[in-house]
Structure formats: C-alpha cells, structure tokens
Amino acid sequence: MRKFLSVCLLLAGVSAIALWVLSRPVPLANDAMAGLTGNPDNGEMVFWAGGCASCHADPDAKGEDKLVLSGGYRIDSPFGTFIAPNISPGPAGLAGWSALDLANALKAGVSPENTHLYPSLPYTTYIRMSLQDVADLKSFLDTLPVSDQPSLPHELSFPFNFRRGLGLWKLVNLTPDWVLTDPPSPEVERGRYLVEALGHCGECHTPRDLTGGLDRNQWMQGASNPSGKGKIPAIDPQSLKWSAGDIAYYLETGFTPDYDSAGGQMTKVVESIAHLSSEDRSAIAAYLKALPETN
C-alpha cells in the first residue's frame, strides 16, 4: 500500500508539473516586431475594422468621443462579467506598451506582465492579424486622446478568476488557421481577412462549444446572446438571403432591405465599419456569400 501511494503521489506530482508547463503564457518571439514601422493612416483602418471603439470607448460616447478609449463597456457572459479596460495612450491605459506588447496581447493573449488575458479580448480572431497591421494600429492608438479613467476589474467567480487555466483553454481554442481555407478571389480573400482576422464577426454570430470556444463547424450560423437575452442571428449564406449589395449597404448605413435598421451592439459595429472603404465593405459581403452552405 505504501508503494502504491508513493507511485500515486509521484504521478500526481508529474501531472501537476506537466499541467503547469502546458498552461504557461506563450508570448511571441522577442524580435517579432523587429524592422516594422507603424503607419497611423493604415492603423486607423485597422482600428475601425477591428471594432476597438465598440468596446473601449465609453458606452455612451458619441462622435469624436469614440476616440477616447476610456473603457467601461460590460460584457455579460456565463462565466461572469468582463469589463473593457482603458486602452488610451496615457498612464491609465497603454502608456509604456511597445508594439510587441500590443502584438502579444492581440495575437497571443499575453499581457506585458506575462499573464494570460481573458478572451473577452478576441485574440482568437486577432491571432490572424499581420504583424504590420499590429504595428500600424499601435501607431494610430498613440495619436488618440488620453483618458485617466482607471480600468475596472472583471467580475468573475472561481474558477474563472484563475487565469492560469486559460493556458489549457488556448491549447484547444487559439489557432491561426483560417475557417474559409480557399478563397475563390482576391476580393473574398480580403473579406476573409477583414472578417476572420480583424472584424471578429464569428465571436458573436457563431455558436460556442462546451469550452466556451467557437464551434467552427457551425461558422456564422447564429448563437445565443452571452447576456442570456435573445439570439444573435445567423449570417451564413443558407440563412441570410440578402444580396452582396444589400449586405454592403447595411454595413454602411445600418438599413436592411426590409426597411428595418440595426439595433443593439450591431449599431456600434455599423458605425465602425462605415469608416472603411466601399471596396472593403463589398469584400466583407463577398466573403459572407462565399461561405459554404451547410446541409
């Protein structure tokens, strides 16, 4: 019996060490951003395509105030409430962050302190961003107004307030693989980048599995609202019968072909995407129409 207990303790110890290693934060290489110079003009496009203002501006901000990224937007979920932080370029936000720090946050979900970030920051989408776009975004963020509003802590209960477990979650859910693997045209390829790397449309419009990750087998097929209120609609070709022109017009104006208008958080999405070029909105529409229909 003593020998058996010793073996059990040894196995438990080895398993604990293995889990600790597997769950460690894995940032990018230290030289990942070497030689890249940010272009704030392109960074502004990345900012709007990535929907940064939708979460990080004050929820009641209007007009130019949407560029004051003071945080405070509350994201309700089955795991608790996530609160978007201040990401303005001041001491309460991203002051002192390098382009590499931002790349680690967006593409690896790792903070400058080498801790896991929660996927309320949709790094499962941003992982597909080009490093040049990250550098450009950082250069644009540095031009924005400073806010001294302190970031508020997330409101999570055990065990979801234990960040180390996110390392194991990332092993299952953090992948750079594209969903649409073979875009049929350059326009659709551009749309894929805007949707699957920047726009994180799938984060809302795709169901989640038991781990809380996206069920990529049901891509864009609609999902329960994380707040528990209603359902987010499906926008795959089988469900959304709008023409590509209808989709592009909706993304610019918020008006549907049925003379309805965008509501809820989608109004903020439209406000952001309206800043993109008409070519980019058309590319998003072409991507959505190019997704394979399901049985």
C-alpha positions as CSV (number, residue, x, y, z in Angstrom):
1,M,0.0,0.0,0.0
2,R,2.8,2.4,0.8
3,K,4.4,1.7,-2.5
4,F,1.1,2.3,-4.3
5,L,0.6,5.6,-2.5
6,S,4.2,6.7,-3.4
7,V,3.5,5.9,-7.1
8,C,0.2,7.8,-6.9
9,L,1.9,10.8,-5.4
10,L,4.7,10.7,-8.0
11,L,2.2,10.6,-10.8
12,A,0.2,13.4,-9.3
13,G,3.4,15.5,-9.0
14,V,4.4,14.8,-12.6
15,S,0.9,15.6,-13.8
16,A,0.8,18.9,-11.9
17,I,4.2,19.9,-13.3
18,A,3.1,19.0,-16.8
19,L,-0.2,21.0,-16.5
20,W,1.8,24.0,-15.1
21,V,4.1,23.8,-18.1
22,L,1.3,23.4,-20.6
23,S,-0.7,26.2,-19.2
24,R,2.1,28.8,-19.2
25,P,1.8,32.0,-21.2
26,V,3.5,31.7,-24.6
27,P,4.3,35.2,-25.9
28,L,5.7,36.0,-29.4
29,A,9.4,35.9,-30.0
30,N,11.2,39.0,-28.7
31,D,12.2,40.1,-32.2
32,A,8.7,39.5,-33.8
33,M,8.3,43.2,-34.5
34,A,11.9,44.0,-35.5
35,G,12.1,46.2,-38.5
36,L,8.4,47.1,-38.6
37,T,7.5,50.8,-38.7
38,G,3.9,51.8,-37.9
39,N,1.7,53.7,-40.4
40,P,-1.0,55.5,-38.5
41,D,-3.1,56.0,-41.6
42,N,-3.5,52.3,-42.2
43,G,-3.7,51.9,-38.4
44,E,-6.9,53.9,-38.4
45,M,-8.4,51.4,-40.9
46,V,-7.3,48.6,-38.6
47,F,-8.8,50.4,-35.6
48,W,-12.3,50.7,-37.2
49,A,-12.2,47.2,-38.9
50,G,-11.2,45.7,-35.5
51,G,-14.1,47.4,-33.7
52,C,-11.8,48.9,-31.0
53,A,-14.2,51.8,-30.2
54,S,-17.2,49.5,-29.9
55,C,-15.8,48.1,-26.6
56,H,-13.2,50.5,-25.4
57,A,-14.9,53.9,-25.8
58,D,-17.4,54.9,-23.1
59,P,-20.7,53.1,-23.9
60,D,-22.4,56.5,-24.2
61,A,-19.8,58.1,-26.3
62,K,-20.8,60.0,-29.5
63,G,-18.9,61.5,-32.4
64,E,-15.2,62.3,-31.7
65,D,-15.6,61.0,-28.1
66,K,-15.5,57.5,-29.5
67,L,-11.8,58.0,-29.9
68,V,-11.4,58.4,-26.1
69,L,-10.7,54.8,-25.2
70,S,-11.5,55.0,-21.5
71,G,-13.1,51.6,-21.3
72,G,-16.0,50.6,-19.1
73,Y,-18.2,48.5,-21.5
74,R,-19.6,45.5,-19.7
75,I,-19.7,42.1,-21.4
76,D,-22.0,39.7,-19.7
77,S,-21.3,36.0,-20.2
78,P,-22.0,32.7,-18.5
79,F,-18.5,33.0,-16.8
80,G,-19.2,36.4,-15.3
81,T,-18.9,40.0,-16.4
82,F,-15.9,41.2,-18.3
83,I,-15.2,45.0,-18.3
84,A,-13.3,46.5,-21.2
85,P,-10.2,48.3,-20.0
86,N,-8.8,51.8,-20.7
87,I,-6.5,51.5,-23.8
88,S,-5.9,55.2,-24.3
89,P,-2.2,56.1,-24.6
90,G,-2.0,57.5,-21.1
91,P,-0.8,56.1,-17.8
92,A,-4.2,54.6,-17.0
93,G,-4.1,52.8,-20.4
94,L,-1.3,51.6,-22.7
95,A,1.4,54.1,-21.8
96,G,4.7,52.2,-21.8
97,W,3.4,49.5,-24.1
98,S,5.6,48.7,-27.0
99,A,4.3,47.4,-30.4
100,L,5.5,43.9,-29.2
101,D,3.4,44.3,-26.1
102,L,0.3,45.0,-28.2
103,A,1.1,42.1,-30.6
104,N,1.4,39.7,-27.6
105,A,-2.0,40.9,-26.3
106,L,-3.7,40.7,-29.7
107,K,-2.1,37.6,-31.1
108,A,-1.2,35.5,-28.1
109,G,-3.5,36.8,-25.3
110,V,-0.5,37.6,-23.1
111,S,-0.1,40.8,-21.1
112,P,3.2,42.8,-20.7
113,E,3.4,41.2,-17.2
114,N,3.4,37.7,-18.9
115,T,0.0,36.7,-17.6
116,H,-2.9,35.3,-19.6
117,L,-5.5,37.8,-20.9
118,Y,-9.2,36.8,-21.0
119,P,-10.6,36.1,-24.4
120,S,-13.1,38.9,-23.9
121,L,-10.3,40.5,-25.9
122,P,-10.9,38.4,-29.1
123,Y,-7.4,37.3,-29.6
124,T,-8.8,34.0,-31.1
125,T,-9.6,36.2,-34.0
126,Y,-6.8,38.7,-33.9
127,I,-4.2,35.9,-33.9
128,R,-4.6,36.1,-37.8
129,M,-3.7,39.8,-37.9
130,S,-0.5,40.6,-39.8
131,L,2.3,42.0,-37.6
132,Q,2.4,45.0,-39.8
133,D,-1.2,45.8,-39.1
134,V,-0.4,45.5,-35.3
135,A,2.4,48.0,-35.7
136,D,0.1,50.3,-37.7
137,L,-2.6,50.0,-35.1
138,K,-0.2,50.9,-32.3
139,S,1.0,54.0,-34.2
140,F,-2.6,55.1,-34.6
141,L,-3.6,54.4,-30.9
142,D,-0.6,56.6,-29.8
143,T,-2.3,59.6,-31.6
144,L,-5.6,59.3,-29.7
145,P,-6.7,61.4,-26.6
146,V,-5.5,60.3,-23.2
147,S,-8.1,59.3,-20.5
148,D,-7.2,58.9,-16.9
149,Q,-10.3,56.8,-16.2
150,P,-9.0,53.7,-14.3
151,S,-9.7,50.3,-15.7
152,L,-12.1,48.2,-13.6
153,P,-11.5,44.6,-12.7
154,H,-13.5,41.8,-14.3
155,E,-16.3,40.4,-12.1
156,L,-15.7,36.7,-12.2
157,S,-16.1,33.9,-9.7
158,F,-14.0,30.8,-9.1
159,P,-12.6,29.0,-11.0
160,F,-12.9,31.6,-13.9
161,N,-10.9,34.1,-12.0
162,F,-7.9,31.8,-12.1
163,R,-6.0,32.9,-15.2
164,R,-3.5,30.1,-15.4
165,G,-6.3,27.8,-16.6
166,L,-6.5,29.9,-19.8
167,G,-3.3,28.3,-21.0
168,L,-5.1,25.0,-21.4
169,W,-8.1,26.7,-22.9
170,K,-5.8,28.3,-25.5
171,L,-4.3,24.9,-26.5
172,V,-7.8,24.0,-27.7
173,N,-9.2,27.3,-29.0
174,L,-6.3,29.5,-30.1
175,T,-5.4,28.7,-33.7
176,P,-4.2,30.7,-36.6
177,D,-6.0,28.5,-39.1
178,W,-8.5,30.2,-41.4
179,V,-12.1,29.0,-41.5
180,L,-12.5,29.6,-45.2
181,T,-9.4,27.8,-46.4
182,D,-9.6,28.5,-50.2
183,P,-11.0,32.0,-51.0
184,P,-12.1,32.0,-54.7
185,S,-11.0,35.5,-55.5
186,P,-8.8,38.4,-54.2
187,E,-11.9,40.2,-53.1
188,V,-13.1,37.3,-51.0
189,E,-9.5,36.8,-49.6
190,R,-9.6,40.5,-48.5
191,G,-13.1,39.9,-47.0
192,R,-11.8,36.9,-45.1
193,Y,-9.0,39.0,-43.6
194,L,-11.5,41.7,-42.5
195,V,-13.9,39.2,-41.0
196,E,-11.6,36.4,-39.7
197,A,-8.6,38.4,-38.6
198,L,-10.0,41.9,-37.7
199,G,-13.7,42.1,-37.5
200,H,-14.3,39.1,-35.2
201,C,-17.8,38.7,-36.6
202,G,-17.6,35.0,-35.7
203,E,-17.2,35.8,-32.0
204,C,-20.9,36.8,-31.8
205,H,-22.5,35.0,-34.8
206,T,-21.0,31.5,-34.2
207,P,-22.2,29.1,-31.5
208,R,-19.8,28.1,-28.8
209,D,-18.8,24.6,-27.6
210,L,-18.6,23.3,-24.1
211,T,-15.2,25.0,-23.5
212,G,-16.6,28.4,-24.5
213,G,-14.7,28.4,-27.7
214,L,-16.2,28.9,-31.2
215,D,-17.7,25.9,-32.8
216,R,-16.1,26.4,-36.2
217,N,-18.3,23.6,-37.7
218,Q,-21.2,26.0,-37.3
219,W,-19.5,29.1,-38.5
220,M,-21.8,32.2,-38.7
221,Q,-24.9,30.0,-38.0
222,G,-26.1,32.2,-35.1
223,A,-25.6,31.9,-31.4
224,S,-27.2,32.6,-28.1
225,N,-26.6,36.1,-26.7
226,P,-24.0,35.7,-23.9
227,S,-26.1,38.0,-21.8
228,G,-28.9,35.4,-21.9
229,K,-31.2,37.8,-23.7
230,G,-32.3,36.6,-27.1
231,K,-30.3,35.2,-30.0
232,I,-27.7,36.6,-32.3
233,P,-28.8,35.9,-35.9
234,A,-27.2,33.6,-38.4
235,I,-25.4,35.3,-41.3
236,D,-24.2,32.2,-43.3
237,P,-25.4,32.0,-46.9
238,Q,-28.1,29.5,-46.1
239,S,-29.7,31.8,-43.5
240,L,-29.0,35.3,-44.8
241,K,-30.6,35.6,-48.3
242,W,-29.6,39.3,-48.9
243,S,-27.6,40.1,-51.9
244,A,-24.0,41.1,-51.6
245,G,-25.1,44.7,-52.4
246,D,-27.7,44.5,-49.6
247,I,-25.1,43.4,-47.1
248,A,-22.6,46.1,-48.1
249,Y,-25.3,48.8,-47.9
250,Y,-26.3,47.5,-44.4
251,L,-22.7,47.7,-43.3
252,E,-22.5,51.3,-44.4
253,T,-25.9,52.6,-43.3
254,G,-27.4,50.1,-40.9
255,F,-30.6,49.8,-43.0
256,T,-31.8,46.4,-44.1
257,P,-33.5,45.5,-47.4
258,D,-36.8,45.3,-45.4
259,Y,-36.6,48.9,-44.3
260,D,-35.5,48.0,-40.8
261,S,-32.4,49.2,-39.1
262,A,-29.6,47.8,-37.0
263,G,-30.1,47.6,-33.2
264,G,-28.2,46.9,-30.1
265,Q,-24.5,46.3,-30.2
266,M,-24.8,46.0,-34.0
267,T,-25.3,49.8,-34.3
268,K,-21.8,50.2,-33.0
269,V,-20.4,47.7,-35.4
270,V,-22.0,49.5,-38.3
271,E,-20.7,52.8,-37.1
272,S,-17.2,51.3,-37.2
273,I,-17.4,49.5,-40.5
274,A,-18.9,52.7,-42.1
275,H,-15.4,54.2,-41.8
276,L,-14.0,51.5,-44.1
277,S,-13.8,52.0,-47.9
278,S,-16.7,50.8,-50.0
279,E,-14.3,48.2,-51.5
280,D,-13.7,46.7,-48.1
281,R,-17.4,46.6,-47.2
282,S,-18.0,44.9,-50.6
283,A,-15.2,42.4,-49.7
284,I,-16.9,41.6,-46.4
285,A,-20.2,40.9,-48.3
286,A,-18.4,38.8,-50.9
287,Y,-16.8,36.7,-48.1
288,L,-20.1,36.1,-46.4
289,K,-21.7,35.0,-49.7
290,A,-18.7,32.7,-50.4
291,L,-19.1,30.7,-47.3
292,P,-20.1,27.1,-48.0
293,E,-23.8,26.3,-47.4
294,T,-24.5,23.6,-44.8
295,N,-26.9,20.7,-45.0
